[in-house]
Amino acid sequence: MTHTAPGPLDGVRVIDLSTVVMGPYAAQILGDLGADVIKIESPADTVRVGKFRTTPGMTALNLNVNRNKRSVALNLKDEEQREQALKLIDTADVLITNMRPGALSRLGLNYADVAARNPGIVYAHAQGFRSDSDRAGNAAYDETVQAASGLVDVANRALGEPVYLPTIIGDKVSSLTIAYTVLAALVHRDKTGEGQRVEIPMTDTLIAFNLVEHLAGHSFEPAEGTTGFGPSMNPGHKAVHTKDGMACVIPYNPQNFRDFFHAAGRPELADDPRVNGDAIDGADHEALAEMIAECAPALTTGEWTEICAKYSIPMAPVLELDTAQDDEYVRDGHLLDVVEHPSEGSIRTIGIPVKFSRTPGSVRRLAPLPGQDTEDVLRELTTVN
């Protein structure tokens, strides 16, 4: 436990009836903002499968998505324990689940069942595909969603290979979408007293996310050009090697390019007509990217950092994950702090990235052991009833 600030969602209770990352991460975000999050789980929760140091189930992923929660172990296939879960849901403002609709119906946990008992609840149901589509019952993983959203096509066109992004972007973007959707539904409930079911399909969410820039010329009907955001589709659109490391150097306008080339000791390139007009022509992006990559090794990452700051050239050193905790920006922002976990010893906890001037978020509880809060939470339930 690191802080005790109540946060802007103090007084809101969230039941986390979800697995893997999408739902748990969304619930964690709400917990970071002050909500009382109760995770109903079984020991077979996928997020608890993996390498651990001290206690089975206390994996790195679990530590990263289950903080600020209390864990209640209930077997929902057992009638008595399912009723206990329903009584907990009766006390909640929000329920987050990614269980398939068929399973929810068999357990008496679909929206109609829950709303009949708790009409004011915000019932957030996340799944791979839209419930009114012919894919509604299909299994979905981040890779399948990346494919179904067009991200794999973007990668294939830019890189010449249909690779998946090396991060579970579908899960995490959907987590953020769950969080803001729940907050919007809570505002509506506070105004009207009405709860509601909110559906968050991963595929729809990532299609909308992907097309913001990549719909491009097809934003018009008839089309005014191709899909794909030109600068991002350039094969040379990547970080460059400096004298001692890697950096993202993105000259944005002609003056940026000229200043960059002069700093690299290549004044002849600053005279290139492609960087002496009013703007950079999209057709020149690939050639200019090659020129940046050619010049970058002339200086160290630190030297480029100073020069780019001086001339307002967009630039950032590449953060290497193995040493992220030593990075000055990460350290000063408390984005990776070492704390003492009650059972796991010293661990790194990821900081809360947003700042509130009056009601800051906080890490009040580190990730619980599976079921460690069952007795306390059920005792509270008896007291309330």
Number of C-alpha atoms within 10 A of each C-alpha: 15 13 10 13 16 19 19 17 17 16 12 17 21 27 25 28 20 24 21 17 21 28 28 26 26 27 36 27 23 28 28 27 25 26 25 24 26 26 29 23 19 17 16 11 14 14 21 22 17 13 13 15 12 11 12 14 22 22 19 17 18 25 22 17 23 28 25 27 29 25 26 23 18 20 16 19 10 11 11 12 14 17 14 17 21 19 17 19 24 21 17 21 23 28 25 25 24 22 18 18 18 12 11 15 14 10 15 16 21 20 22 13 15 18 19 11 14 19 18 21 27 28 26 23 24 25 25 26 23 18 17 8 8 9 12 16 16 11 11 16 15 20 20 15 25 24 18 18 22 17 24 20 19 23 18 15 15 19 15 11 12 15 16 19 14 7 10 16 17 25 26 18 17 27 24 17 20 29 20 15 17 25 16 13 21 22 13 15 17 12 9 10 12 15 20 19 18 17 17 22 21 29 26 17 21 23 19 12 16 17 18 11 15 20 18 17 16 15 16 10 7 8 12 11 12 13 16 20 16 17 15 16 18 19 16 20 19 14 19 22 22 23 15 12 15 19 22 18 24 20 21 13 15 19 19 18 24 21 20 26 20 14 19 19 13 15 14 10 18 20 13 12 9 19 20 15 12 10 12 17 11 10 12 13 20 16 12 18 20 14 15 21 16 14 20 24 18 17 19 16 23 16 14 25 18 12 18 21 13 10 13 14 21 14 19 18 17 14 14 12 9 7 8 14 18 14 13 10 11 15 13 10 12 16 16 19 16 13 14 14 17 12 13 16 11 12 15 16 21 15 16 17 9 8 9 10 5 8 15 17 27 20 24 18 18 22 26 22 22 24 17 13 18 17 13 13 16 16 12 11 15 10 8 8 8
